[in-house]
Amino acid sequence: MTVKLMHFVSSDSMWELARDAFKEEKELILGLVPTADVQHIGSTVIPGAITKGDLDIQVSVSRKEFNIAVDRLRTRYAVSYPDIWSDTFACFQDHTDPQLPIGVQLTMRGADCDDFYKMRDKFIEDPQLLEQYNSFKRGFEGRAEPDYKQAKREFFGDIGKTKLLNT
């Protein structure tokens, strides 16, 4: 089995591609789940960030709509990381375009996990925090993707909600 190695680029170099792709995906998602709040949340929307070159989207829905949204998003996206799904969180992916893979995080509005957009905003507002995250990513350049993903979970566990959402 070949292990994917991490490579990062400037979000600024991907801005137009990500912006245009987000507009298209948002329209598709709203066609499936009309009452959803759809946000571009990943590094490709954060000026000055470095990114692995994917488009991250948060789809937030009411408790009543959550299971319906899961079913509808499954018609467009592949299930991703089912082992971390919960009653308030599900994730999907579309890697058919190698130039810009897509990750979709479905959250129940108001749940603890319904905070991706808040973290995006903190990175935009706090240049020191963004540099800390960029530095973390640079440390994984050329390293195995599973190691990066595990460390990223730990990184957000360490600074995550406490630092990002309570400052």
C-alpha positions in Angstrom: 0.0 0.0 0.0 1.3 3.4 -1.0 1.1 6.1 1.7 0.3 9.6 0.6 2.8 12.2 1.6 1.8 15.6 2.7 2.4 18.6 0.5 1.2 22.2 1.3 0.7 25.2 -0.8 -0.4 28.8 -0.2 -4.1 29.3 0.1 -3.7 32.5 -1.8 -2.6 30.5 -4.9 -5.8 28.4 -4.7 -8.2 31.2 -3.8 -10.0 31.5 -7.2 -10.2 27.8 -7.8 -11.6 27.1 -4.3 -14.0 30.1 -4.4 -15.5 28.9 -7.7 -15.7 25.3 -6.6 -17.4 26.3 -3.3 -20.0 28.3 -5.2 -20.9 25.2 -7.3 -20.9 22.8 -4.3 -23.0 25.2 -2.2 -25.6 25.3 -5.0 -25.6 21.5 -5.2 -25.9 21.1 -1.5 -28.7 23.6 -1.2 -30.5 21.7 -3.9 -30.3 18.6 -1.7 -30.8 20.4 1.7 -32.5 23.8 1.0 -32.5 25.0 4.6 -28.8 24.2 5.3 -26.3 26.8 6.3 -23.3 26.1 4.0 -19.9 27.6 4.8 -16.5 27.4 3.2 -14.4 26.5 6.3 -11.0 25.2 5.3 -7.6 26.8 4.8 -8.3 27.6 1.2 -10.6 30.5 2.4 -8.1 31.8 5.0 -5.8 34.5 3.6 -2.1 33.6 4.3 -2.8 30.0 5.3 -1.1 27.0 3.9 -3.3 24.2 2.7 -3.0 20.7 1.4 -5.2 21.9 -1.5 -8.6 20.7 -0.7 -12.0 22.4 -0.3 -13.6 22.0 3.1 -17.3 22.7 3.6 -19.5 22.8 6.7 -23.2 22.0 6.3 -25.2 22.9 9.3 -28.8 21.7 9.8 -31.5 21.5 12.5 -31.9 18.4 14.6 -35.1 17.5 12.7 -33.2 17.7 9.3 -30.0 15.9 10.3 -30.8 12.3 9.3 -32.5 13.6 6.1 -29.4 15.6 5.3 -27.2 12.5 5.8 -29.3 10.5 3.4 -29.4 13.3 0.8 -25.7 14.1 1.0 -24.9 10.4 0.5 -26.5 10.7 -3.0 -23.7 13.2 -3.9 -20.7 12.4 -1.7 -18.9 9.3 -0.5 -19.0 8.5 3.2 -15.8 9.6 5.0 -14.5 8.4 8.4 -17.7 6.6 9.5 -16.0 5.6 12.7 -16.1 9.2 14.0 -19.8 9.9 13.0 -22.2 10.7 15.8 -25.8 11.8 16.2 -24.7 15.3 15.5 -21.8 14.9 13.0 -21.1 13.1 9.7 -18.5 13.7 7.1 -18.3 13.0 3.4 -15.9 13.4 0.6 -15.5 13.8 -3.2 -12.1 13.1 -4.5 -13.1 12.8 -8.2 -11.2 16.0 -9.0 -7.6 15.5 -8.0 -6.9 19.2 -8.4 -9.4 20.0 -5.6 -10.6 17.2 -3.4 -13.7 18.1 -1.3 -14.5 17.4 2.3 -18.0 18.0 3.7 -18.7 18.2 7.4 -22.3 17.9 8.3 -23.2 19.2 11.8 -26.3 19.6 13.8 -26.9 23.3 14.4 -26.0 24.2 18.0 -24.2 21.0 18.8 -20.7 21.0 20.2 -19.3 20.1 16.8 -21.1 22.9 15.0 -18.0 25.2 15.3 -15.9 24.8 12.2 -16.9 28.2 10.9 -15.9 29.7 14.3 -12.4 28.2 14.1 -12.1 29.6 10.5 -13.0 33.0 11.8 -10.4 32.8 14.6 -7.7 31.9 12.2 -8.7 34.9 10.0 -8.8 37.3 13.0 -5.6 36.1 14.8 -2.4 36.1 12.7 -0.3 34.6 15.5 -2.7 31.6 15.8 -2.6 31.2 12.0 1.2 31.2 12.0 1.1 28.6 14.8 -1.1 26.4 12.6 1.0 27.1 9.4 4.1 26.2 11.4 2.5 23.0 12.5 1.6 22.1 8.9 5.1 22.9 7.6 6.5 20.4 10.1 4.6 17.7 8.2 5.8 18.6 4.7 6.8 15.3 3.0 5.6 13.1 5.9 2.9 10.5 5.8 -0.7 11.6 5.7 -2.0 9.3 8.5 0.7 10.8 10.8 -0.4 14.3 9.9 -4.1 13.6 10.4 -3.5 12.1 13.8 -1.3 15.0 14.9 -3.9 17.4 13.5 -6.5 15.9 15.8 -4.1 16.2 18.7 -3.2 19.8 17.7 -6.8 20.8 17.8 -7.3 18.9 21.0 -4.5 20.9 22.6 -5.3 24.4 21.3 -8.7 23.7 19.7 -11.8 24.7 21.3 -10.2 26.2 24.4 -7.9 28.5 22.5 -9.8 29.1 19.4 -13.3 29.6 20.7 -12.7 31.2 24.1 -10.4 34.0 23.1 
